[in-house]
């Protein structure tokens, strides 16, 4: 049966919650007296519909029904999850939660998105305090999995089950504390940043760069302690703590109250770290960390953003001058096989051969003048058919090159043959590829520019002297 | 001409520097009296060779020559970059740097990897202090781009040029300060983490989870300030600061010295943030952030790690039961097209059609019992040939399904036809795929198990009733 969530407060956080529930098949009732609420929710939903389905290799359930309720009572009617995300003012939240509890199902999970208050503060005037928990999410709520849960265990157990079914990561915080866990870190960094800006040490963009080109990339995958465990090496976490310890007392920040690194505390940290990561050797963790970093960095490359933009610039720098020689095929790709192209059979996935041949066609396009500027002018080539023969396996890290031969170039048509070789010469795969020149405005075929056509025909003429393999279809 | 780098101190950091230089075509001389140095450097190099080339779409230059020098003098001879990475003890570094300067080329960049000391401290006894700069990298040095540079501008200008050519991101720190920039943040978070562990609020693994399932994913791409700019929404950075401001004074951490949020400081932060990100509207930044997050999360999915492992589990949960119906093709894939599969033509890249058909074949394999357990037992299918016809464009977010028909199943051979449709029914692409059953031990073809063979033949028989399209090759 379709379940219903009530979202009280429809800002960025409430909207994110609404999107999570709605796109997971829940019906969602929103209550927010703000006349702009509907527009705001719409904007968050449009972001969520754009991005959340991209995370999965199969369909999400059909969306639930979204309604805007005219009263608290109407919003929470029939709801098995009620999420409060109103502004961060204690009295406001306390009053509202009392009102909600008076009209909601007593079996519903009643949760607050508060980033700072403790459940005991929020529960103060409630008849049934145990119903109220903190469920603190992170922006954008429709993409980031973390939800910090604080409060009574029975309610949290039910909440965890529901959040897990939404694909989220519920983290049960052991003891209530101002700002839970993650916001304490954010707060510490934010204060440090304020000092750096105030003292003229760094600008906001330098601060961001110091994070996203460095430890931010590590934290996306391992967080703080496991990262240090790897950095500490085979000597182990205790050794690392002993080394790092003294620096804690140096005047590195203006915030100097530091817990004493007693033997007990060292023992506690080291044994917790063993329990967390001890299933892997440091060598294994290094490899895992590096493979993750490669994946994250390559993802940012595709977006041409941050550290990924830097890598694309370096690609440009590394790119050899590709010249066409008469009576020789064109060397269109020279590269190694990245770790993230390997599938469960331990070799390069078949789709990546297609990617290499797609890149090979791009190199030919650049050579004949169908480069980025040409594409920006609204003209390009689309592939209409490929035939790939997989002759041998390709392993991670292996270096390969592709010889490309123009088989046919006539008006809008361009037919290419790619032969992918191991650096040592062994033939790994062949790709026949038919491309059609198109207008990116009409998305229909059209003739190339005179200059591109001339260069294409010239290359085709030169390649017509080359032998045509007898495996061609 | 090949350039030479001298690496003084061959631990994890020195080894990482050695790898960066060596894999970028520099000759590298290492000096480290530790008898284990050669083994340690070897281990770092093996990690770097495994991962660094994976970041690029073209070949790195050929590796330079690696030597272990028996003296400081021999190590720095002819070196145009000298990198000191010895333990973090001031007197040790000061003495060593004086010795190095006495024997090195006066035009060489002389750099220290120190994470805490200021250049003025390190330069104290040097004849030519301006030659020494801090070049503080981040572990793993062969993958993370950030290097904080502190010191005299002319030396830094030369250093930046060299580091950029290595594909790194040199960040010129405006004023010297203990621990530069990034380590101040790390230190602040580390202290906060020590308190949380000491007070029993969170274990090490809960701390790591609170980071890597939440803000760590944001920081990998945008850092701190730009993330808050987006969260603040259209109201702008000043409004965000006014909202966030009061919380700074709440008892959220034990480290309470906070700069006064004066009008001047607010103005400075807001205008720096405008300069940094003002080229994009908040809507644009949200879209950029979300697309980056999708890319990072999908990368972690491929590695089945952290937030990516969680997503894979959710895929399992979402996966529909795929049943074969007589006289109907098998519905092998139902999904939407993720953002990161789109190329410069604004549509799904041709290689991703291959990926979808590869996934479709996986679904058939699972159906006939060639599932993960079967693969783990050492048997699988490899694709030996595909032919793909691209009939229409596929756009981001579009939902598609694939009908798969077994064309032929005889012994080791399995021939599939995939037809990929838009959710509305429109045919987008067809894929003919020939697979061969293999042993993963011998990597040669062999017969499937009796049970897999029986199920394959049964499916082929049912599908033999279906019409065979006339476009088949």
Interface residues (C-beta under 8 A of the other chain):
Chain A: X12 X43 X47 X49 X50 X51 X53 X54 X55 X56 X57 X58 X59 X60 X61 X88 X116 X138 X139 X140 X143 X144 X145 X146 X148 X165 X167 X169 X171 X173 X174 X175 X177 X178 X179 X181 X182 X183 X184 X185 X186 X187 X188 X189 X190 X191 X192 X193 X194 X195 X196 X197 X198 X199 X200 X201 X202 X203 X204 X205 X206 X207 X208 X209 X210 X211 X212 X213 X214 X215 X216 X217 X218 X219 X220 X221 X222 X223 X224 X225 X226 X231 X233 X244 X247 X248 X250 X251 X252 X253 X254 X255 X256 X257 X258 X259 X261 X265 X268 X269 X272 X273 X275 X276 X277 X283 X286 X287 X288 X289 X290 X291 X292 X293 X294 X295 X296 X297 X298 X299 X300 X301 X302 X303 X305 X306 X307 X310 X311 X314 X315 X317 X318 X319 X320 X333 X334 X335 X336 X338 X339 X340 X343 X344 X345 X346 X349 X350 X351 X352 X353 X354 X355 X357 X358 X359 X372 X375 X380 X382 X383 X384 X385 X386 X387 X388 X389 X390 X393 X396 X397 X399 X440 X443 X473
Chain B: X12 X43 X47 X49 X50 X51 X53 X54 X55 X56 X57 X58 X59 X60 X61 X88 X116 X138 X139 X140 X143 X144 X145 X146 X148 X165 X167 X169 X171 X173 X174 X175 X177 X178 X179 X181 X182 X183 X184 X185 X186 X187 X188 X189 X190 X191 X192 X193 X194 X195 X196 X197 X198 X199 X200 X201 X202 X203 X204 X205 X206 X207 X208 X209 X210 X211 X212 X213 X214 X215 X216 X217 X218 X219 X220 X221 X222 X223 X224 X225 X226 X231 X233 X244 X247 X248 X250 X251 X252 X253 X254 X255 X256 X257 X258 X259 X261 X265 X268 X269 X272 X273 X275 X276 X277 X283 X286 X287 X288 X289 X290 X291 X292 X293 X294 X295 X296 X297 X298 X299 X300 X301 X302 X303 X305 X306 X307 X310 X311 X314 X315 X317 X318 X319 X320 X333 X334 X335 X336 X338 X339 X340 X343 X344 X345 X346 X349 X350 X351 X352 X353 X354 X355 X357 X358 X359 X372 X375 X380 X382 X383 X384 X385 X386 X387 X388 X389 X390 X393 X396 X397 X399 X440 X443 X473
